[in-house]
């Protein structure tokens, strides 16, 4: 088969969606399929097929004069500015994808509601479409317009994103989700028919990850302290500000630890300033975006994910494979991949006092901490088999093509 894996998000990027696309491409190609990767480019300035290095620049898609007219058409006071932003991005995305061409693909596998809705509008009627949803976009964007951006038209934006979530979950022949939490959210909150959805957890290339753990870099762990580590985006939803709050409390009772924050994002500067204001500049270290996360995990002791909103986090999967004790928020699909007290610790999202207590308990009880890591690795190596996962995806592809041909 000739397959296109497509996303609306900027690629390459730090995070689970891009990792999933890369690993799925590699596995599909090992079975003899041809696979292309498509997404927005840096700064949303172009749409590109990454592996072919083919791109369509935004300013080539549409003359500047026409672009200004398009901007003006969305300037009504009745149009929410966040909705306007995404509507314009959708417009350029569709133009770019159309110019790059979809005719040669037997199947297109989208990775979010935006790309699903856009590509469904412009693809051939004979091309099968499968969607994998890696989280609830409506939840994130509705939180943004009501709590962060706080626009006077936020109610209209919420209606818009609810509609987008429904369409993105139903326009494909089959929609894949990673856990029961997201399936239940889509069926109960957005009224997506249950028969539309298949629940298949992610696979992960555990063999490559284990090899990369042995590839040493210049970073060295302190000899006299335990290492607490966070890896991922530095955005509000990841709750790193709560981790810093918890560490500030922890420092009052013990100083036998350091914390490594690995990743970048829109809150990076704010978090660095918060760390300084809390007097943690000698305890918390911001590493930025790095390619040696497997090695950094290998020399750490406790992985913490203080997330406020989550689907099936790649960072937890990697921490499990590396055999670390995991403390993660009990939100979204996280409780489905951590058995509390056995393969990790679940902590109430946003509760800094409880997070402090959990970290302190693991530091105080090293045998328990190591046992959590041992159990997590054993479970992770069995559960995240990439071969089993890709076989399930191929089964979905075959069913989607059959369904399309028999419509």
PyMOL commands that set and color helices and strands:
alter all, ss='L'
color gray80, all
select helices_A, chain A and resi 16-30+42-44+50-52+58-61+64-73+81-100+113-122+137-148+154-170+180-189+194-196+206-213+236-238+240-250+268-277+293-298+314-321+334-336+352-364+366-383+386-405
alter helices_A, ss='H'
color red, helices_A
select strands_A, chain A and resi 2-10+34-40+46-49+54-57+107-110+128-132+174-177+197-199+226-231+257-262+284-288+302-305+325-329+345-347
alter strands_A, ss='S'
color yellow, strands_A
deselect
rebuild
show_as cartoon
